[in-house]
Amino acid sequence: MNKRTVSLIVLGVFVGAVIGGVLGELFGWMLPESVVKEFFLTPLFFDLGGLVGNEAGVIILDLKIITLKFGLAMKFNFTSVIGIAAAYYILRYFR
């Protein structure tokens, strides 16, 4: 039996999210202003740095010699969720 590694699953889901995001941008370019466009393209923001850092979403660690900045921001919409679901289905189908 062929087992999937965690890195392959994470990579597949990430690629699915990116493809879904690109499709969402294409839908935004092609669709006229309507409820359908708003449904597909309303984003949900997740900002890891904004939970503990400043309002810019960056955690700053100042060590006087060197300053390190950490941040992670993600934007999900319905098309990126569709891309994640499609990637999961493809990974599950091709065992």
MARKEFI-892277 format. One record per residue: residue number from 0; residue in one letter; x, y, z of N, C-alpha, C in turn. Coordinates in nm, 2 decimals. Example, Ala and Ser with C-alpha at 12.3 -4.5 7.8 and 13.67 -1.06 7.14 Angstrom:
2
+------+------+--------+--------+--------+--------+--------+--------+--------+--------+--------+
| resi | resn |   n_px |   n_py |   n_pz |  ca_px |  ca_py |  ca_pz |   c_px |   c_py |   c_pz |
+------+------+--------+--------+--------+--------+--------+--------+--------+--------+--------+
|    0 |    A |   1.32 |  -0.57 |   0.78 |   1.23 |  -0.45 |   0.78 |   1.32 |  -0.33 |   0.78 |
|    1 |    S |   1.28 |  -0.22 |   0.71 |   1.37 |  -0.11 |   0.71 |   1.29 |   0.00 |   0.79 |
+------+------+--------+--------+--------+--------+--------+--------+--------+--------+--------+
END
This chain:
95
+------+------+--------+--------+--------+--------+--------+--------+--------+--------+--------+
| resi | resn |   n_px |   n_py |   n_pz |  ca_px |  ca_py |  ca_pz |   c_px |   c_py |   c_pz |
+------+------+--------+--------+--------+--------+--------+--------+--------+--------+--------+
|    0 |    M |   0.08 |  -0.12 |   0.00 |   0.00 |   0.00 |   0.00 |   0.09 |   0.13 |   0.00 |
|    1 |    N |   0.05 |   0.22 |  -0.08 |   0.13 |   0.34 |  -0.10 |   0.09 |   0.44 |   0.01 |
|    2 |    K |   0.17 |   0.48 |   0.10 |   0.14 |   0.58 |   0.20 |   0.19 |   0.72 |   0.15 |
|    3 |    R |   0.11 |   0.82 |   0.18 |   0.14 |   0.96 |   0.15 |   0.22 |   1.02 |   0.26 |
|    4 |    T |   0.32 |   1.09 |   0.23 |   0.39 |   1.17 |   0.34 |   0.32 |   1.29 |   0.37 |
|    5 |    V |   0.34 |   1.34 |   0.49 |   0.27 |   1.47 |   0.53 |   0.31 |   1.58 |   0.44 |
|    6 |    S |   0.44 |   1.59 |   0.40 |   0.49 |   1.70 |   0.32 |   0.42 |   1.70 |   0.18 |
|    7 |    L |   0.39 |   1.58 |   0.13 |   0.32 |   1.58 |   0.00 |   0.17 |   1.63 |   0.02 |
|    8 |    I |   0.11 |   1.59 |   0.13 |  -0.03 |   1.63 |   0.15 |  -0.03 |   1.78 |   0.17 |
|    9 |    V |   0.06 |   1.84 |   0.25 |   0.06 |   1.98 |   0.27 |   0.09 |   2.06 |   0.14 |
|   10 |    L |   0.18 |   2.01 |   0.06 |   0.22 |   2.07 |  -0.07 |   0.10 |   2.06 |  -0.16 |
|   11 |    G |   0.03 |   1.95 |  -0.16 |  -0.09 |   1.94 |  -0.25 |  -0.20 |   2.03 |  -0.21 |
|   12 |    V |  -0.23 |   2.04 |  -0.08 |  -0.33 |   2.13 |  -0.03 |  -0.29 |   2.28 |  -0.06 |
|   13 |    F |  -0.16 |   2.31 |  -0.04 |  -0.12 |   2.45 |  -0.07 |  -0.13 |   2.48 |  -0.22 |
|   14 |    V |  -0.09 |   2.39 |  -0.30 |  -0.11 |   2.41 |  -0.45 |  -0.26 |   2.43 |  -0.48 |
|   15 |    G |  -0.34 |   2.35 |  -0.42 |  -0.49 |   2.36 |  -0.44 |  -0.54 |   2.50 |  -0.40 |
|   16 |    A |  -0.49 |   2.55 |  -0.29 |  -0.53 |   2.68 |  -0.24 |  -0.48 |   2.79 |  -0.34 |
|   17 |    V |  -0.36 |   2.78 |  -0.39 |  -0.31 |   2.87 |  -0.48 |  -0.39 |   2.87 |  -0.61 |
|   18 |    I |  -0.42 |   2.76 |  -0.66 |  -0.49 |   2.75 |  -0.79 |  -0.63 |   2.80 |  -0.77 |
|   19 |    G |  -0.69 |   2.77 |  -0.65 |  -0.83 |   2.83 |  -0.62 |  -0.82 |   2.98 |  -0.61 |
|   20 |    G |  -0.72 |   3.03 |  -0.55 |  -0.70 |   3.18 |  -0.54 |  -0.69 |   3.24 |  -0.68 |
|   21 |    V |  -0.61 |   3.18 |  -0.77 |  -0.60 |   3.23 |  -0.90 |  -0.73 |   3.22 |  -0.98 |
|   22 |    L |  -0.80 |   3.11 |  -0.96 |  -0.94 |   3.11 |  -1.02 |  -1.03 |   3.21 |  -0.97 |
|   23 |    G |  -1.02 |   3.24 |  -0.84 |  -1.10 |   3.35 |  -0.78 |  -1.07 |   3.48 |  -0.84 |
|   24 |    E |  -0.94 |   3.51 |  -0.86 |  -0.90 |   3.64 |  -0.93 |  -0.96 |   3.64 |  -1.07 |
|   25 |    L |  -0.95 |   3.53 |  -1.14 |  -1.01 |   3.53 |  -1.28 |  -1.16 |   3.55 |  -1.27 |
|   26 |    F |  -1.23 |   3.48 |  -1.18 |  -1.37 |   3.51 |  -1.17 |  -1.40 |   3.65 |  -1.14 |
|   27 |    G |  -1.32 |   3.71 |  -1.05 |  -1.34 |   3.85 |  -1.02 |  -1.32 |   3.94 |  -1.14 |
|   28 |    W |  -1.24 |   3.90 |  -1.23 |  -1.21 |   3.98 |  -1.35 |  -1.32 |   3.96 |  -1.45 |
|   29 |    M |  -1.38 |   3.84 |  -1.46 |  -1.48 |   3.81 |  -1.56 |  -1.62 |   3.84 |  -1.52 |
|   30 |    L |  -1.66 |   3.82 |  -1.39 |  -1.80 |   3.83 |  -1.35 |  -1.83 |   3.98 |  -1.33 |
|   31 |    P |  -1.96 |   4.01 |  -1.37 |  -2.00 |   4.15 |  -1.34 |  -2.04 |   4.17 |  -1.19 |
|   32 |    E |  -2.05 |   4.29 |  -1.15 |  -2.08 |   4.31 |  -1.01 |  -2.22 |   4.25 |  -0.98 |
|   33 |    S |  -2.22 |   4.16 |  -0.89 |  -2.35 |   4.09 |  -0.85 |  -2.33 |   4.02 |  -0.72 |
|   34 |    V |  -2.43 |   3.95 |  -0.67 |  -2.42 |   3.87 |  -0.55 |  -2.34 |   3.75 |  -0.57 |
|   35 |    V |  -2.34 |   3.70 |  -0.68 |  -2.25 |   3.58 |  -0.71 |  -2.10 |   3.61 |  -0.70 |
|   36 |    K |  -2.07 |   3.73 |  -0.76 |  -1.93 |   3.77 |  -0.75 |  -1.89 |   3.80 |  -0.60 |
|   37 |    E |  -1.98 |   3.86 |  -0.53 |  -1.95 |   3.89 |  -0.39 |  -1.94 |   3.76 |  -0.31 |
|   38 |    F |  -2.02 |   3.66 |  -0.34 |  -2.01 |   3.53 |  -0.27 |  -1.88 |   3.46 |  -0.30 |
|   39 |    F |  -1.84 |   3.46 |  -0.42 |  -1.71 |   3.39 |  -0.45 |  -1.59 |   3.46 |  -0.41 |
|   40 |    L |  -1.59 |   3.59 |  -0.40 |  -1.47 |   3.67 |  -0.38 |  -1.46 |   3.74 |  -0.24 |
|   41 |    T |  -1.56 |   3.72 |  -0.15 |  -1.55 |   3.78 |  -0.02 |  -1.44 |   3.71 |   0.06 |
|   42 |    P |  -1.33 |   3.78 |   0.09 |  -1.22 |   3.71 |   0.16 |  -1.24 |   3.70 |   0.31 |
|   43 |    L |  -1.17 |   3.60 |   0.36 |  -1.15 |   3.58 |   0.51 |  -1.01 |   3.59 |   0.53 |
|   44 |    F |  -0.97 |   3.69 |   0.61 |  -0.82 |   3.72 |   0.64 |  -0.78 |   3.64 |   0.76 |
|   45 |    F |  -0.66 |   3.59 |   0.76 |  -0.60 |   3.53 |   0.88 |  -0.46 |   3.58 |   0.89 |
|   46 |    D |  -0.44 |   3.66 |   0.99 |  -0.31 |   3.73 |   1.01 |  -0.25 |   3.68 |   1.14 |
|   47 |    L |  -0.14 |   3.60 |   1.13 |  -0.08 |   3.54 |   1.25 |   0.00 |   3.65 |   1.33 |
|   48 |    G |   0.06 |   3.74 |   1.26 |   0.14 |   3.84 |   1.33 |   0.05 |   3.94 |   1.40 |
|   49 |    G |  -0.07 |   3.97 |   1.35 |  -0.16 |   4.06 |   1.41 |  -0.22 |   4.02 |   1.54 |
|   50 |    L |  -0.21 |   3.89 |   1.57 |  -0.26 |   3.84 |   1.70 |  -0.17 |   3.89 |   1.82 |
|   51 |    V |  -0.04 |   3.89 |   1.80 |   0.05 |   3.93 |   1.90 |   0.13 |   4.05 |   1.87 |
|   52 |    G |   0.15 |   4.08 |   1.74 |   0.23 |   4.19 |   1.70 |   0.16 |   4.33 |   1.69 |
|   53 |    N |   0.21 |   4.41 |   1.61 |   0.15 |   4.54 |   1.59 |   0.04 |   4.53 |   1.49 |
|   54 |    E |  -0.02 |   4.65 |   1.46 |  -0.13 |   4.65 |   1.37 |  -0.10 |   4.61 |   1.22 |
|   55 |    A |   0.03 |   4.62 |   1.19 |   0.07 |   4.58 |   1.05 |   0.08 |   4.43 |   1.03 |
|   56 |    G |   0.06 |   4.35 |   1.14 |   0.07 |   4.21 |   1.12 |   0.21 |   4.15 |   1.12 |
|   57 |    V |   0.30 |   4.22 |   1.19 |   0.44 |   4.17 |   1.19 |   0.48 |   4.17 |   1.34 |
|   58 |    I |   0.55 |   4.06 |   1.37 |   0.61 |   4.05 |   1.51 |   0.75 |   4.09 |   1.49 |
|   59 |    I |   0.79 |   4.19 |   1.57 |   0.93 |   4.24 |   1.56 |   1.01 |   4.21 |   1.68 |
|   60 |    L |   1.12 |   4.15 |   1.66 |   1.21 |   4.11 |   1.77 |   1.34 |   4.19 |   1.75 |
|   61 |    D |   1.35 |   4.30 |   1.84 |   1.47 |   4.39 |   1.83 |   1.58 |   4.34 |   1.93 |
|   62 |    L |   1.69 |   4.30 |   1.87 |   1.80 |   4.25 |   1.96 |   1.92 |   4.35 |   1.96 |
|   63 |    K |   1.89 |   4.47 |   1.92 |   1.98 |   4.59 |   1.92 |   2.09 |   4.57 |   1.81 |
|   64 |    I |   2.14 |   4.45 |   1.79 |   2.24 |   4.43 |   1.68 |   2.17 |   4.39 |   1.55 |
|   65 |    I |   2.06 |   4.31 |   1.56 |   1.98 |   4.27 |   1.45 |   1.84 |   4.28 |   1.49 |
|   66 |    T |   1.75 |   4.31 |   1.39 |   1.61 |   4.31 |   1.41 |   1.55 |   4.21 |   1.32 |
|   67 |    L |   1.47 |   4.12 |   1.38 |   1.40 |   4.01 |   1.31 |   1.25 |   4.05 |   1.30 |
|   68 |    K |   1.19 |   4.03 |   1.19 |   1.05 |   4.05 |   1.17 |   0.98 |   3.92 |   1.12 |
|   69 |    F |   0.88 |   3.88 |   1.19 |   0.80 |   3.76 |   1.15 |   0.66 |   3.80 |   1.12 |
|   70 |    G |   0.60 |   3.73 |   1.02 |   0.46 |   3.76 |   0.99 |   0.41 |   3.65 |   0.90 |
|   71 |    L |   0.28 |   3.63 |   0.91 |   0.21 |   3.53 |   0.82 |   0.07 |   3.58 |   0.79 |
|   72 |    A |   0.04 |   3.60 |   0.67 |  -0.10 |   3.65 |   0.64 |  -0.15 |   3.56 |   0.53 |
|   73 |    M |  -0.28 |   3.52 |   0.55 |  -0.34 |   3.43 |   0.45 |  -0.48 |   3.49 |   0.42 |
|   74 |    K |  -0.52 |   3.48 |   0.29 |  -0.65 |   3.53 |   0.25 |  -0.73 |   3.41 |   0.18 |
|   75 |    F |  -0.84 |   3.37 |   0.24 |  -0.92 |   3.26 |   0.18 |  -1.05 |   3.32 |   0.13 |
|   76 |    N |  -1.09 |   3.27 |   0.02 |  -1.23 |   3.29 |  -0.03 |  -1.29 |   3.16 |  -0.07 |
|   77 |    F |  -1.41 |   3.16 |  -0.12 |  -1.48 |   3.04 |  -0.15 |  -1.40 |   2.96 |  -0.26 |
|   78 |    T |  -1.35 |   3.03 |  -0.36 |  -1.28 |   2.95 |  -0.47 |  -1.15 |   2.89 |  -0.42 |
|   79 |    S |  -1.08 |   2.95 |  -0.32 |  -0.96 |   2.88 |  -0.26 |  -1.01 |   2.76 |  -0.18 |
|   80 |    V |  -1.12 |   2.76 |  -0.12 |  -1.18 |   2.64 |  -0.05 |  -1.21 |   2.53 |  -0.15 |
|   81 |    I |  -1.27 |   2.57 |  -0.26 |  -1.29 |   2.47 |  -0.37 |  -1.16 |   2.41 |  -0.42 |
|   82 |    G |  -1.06 |   2.49 |  -0.43 |  -0.93 |   2.44 |  -0.48 |  -0.87 |   2.35 |  -0.38 |
|   83 |    I |  -0.88 |   2.38 |  -0.25 |  -0.83 |   2.28 |  -0.14 |  -0.91 |   2.15 |  -0.15 |
|   84 |    A |  -1.04 |   2.16 |  -0.16 |  -1.12 |   2.04 |  -0.17 |  -1.09 |   1.96 |  -0.29 |
|   85 |    A |  -1.06 |   2.02 |  -0.41 |  -1.02 |   1.95 |  -0.53 |  -0.89 |   1.88 |  -0.51 |
|   86 |    A |  -0.79 |   1.95 |  -0.45 |  -0.66 |   1.89 |  -0.42 |  -0.67 |   1.77 |  -0.33 |
|   87 |    Y |  -0.75 |   1.78 |  -0.23 |  -0.77 |   1.67 |  -0.13 |  -0.83 |   1.55 |  -0.21 |
|   88 |    Y |  -0.93 |   1.58 |  -0.29 |  -0.99 |   1.47 |  -0.37 |  -0.89 |   1.40 |  -0.46 |
|   89 |    I |  -0.81 |   1.48 |  -0.53 |  -0.71 |   1.43 |  -0.62 |  -0.61 |   1.34 |  -0.54 |
|   90 |    L |  -0.56 |   1.40 |  -0.43 |  -0.47 |   1.32 |  -0.35 |  -0.53 |   1.19 |  -0.30 |
|   91 |    R |  -0.66 |   1.19 |  -0.27 |  -0.72 |   1.07 |  -0.21 |  -0.75 |   0.98 |  -0.33 |
|   92 |    Y |  -0.78 |   1.03 |  -0.45 |  -0.82 |   0.94 |  -0.56 |  -0.70 |   0.87 |  -0.61 |
|   93 |    F |  -0.59 |   0.93 |  -0.63 |  -0.46 |   0.87 |  -0.68 |  -0.38 |   0.82 |  -0.57 |
|   94 |    R |  -0.41 |   0.71 |  -0.51 |  -0.33 |   0.65 |  -0.41 |  -0.23 |   0.56 |  -0.47 |
+------+------+--------+--------+--------+--------+--------+--------+--------+--------+--------+
END
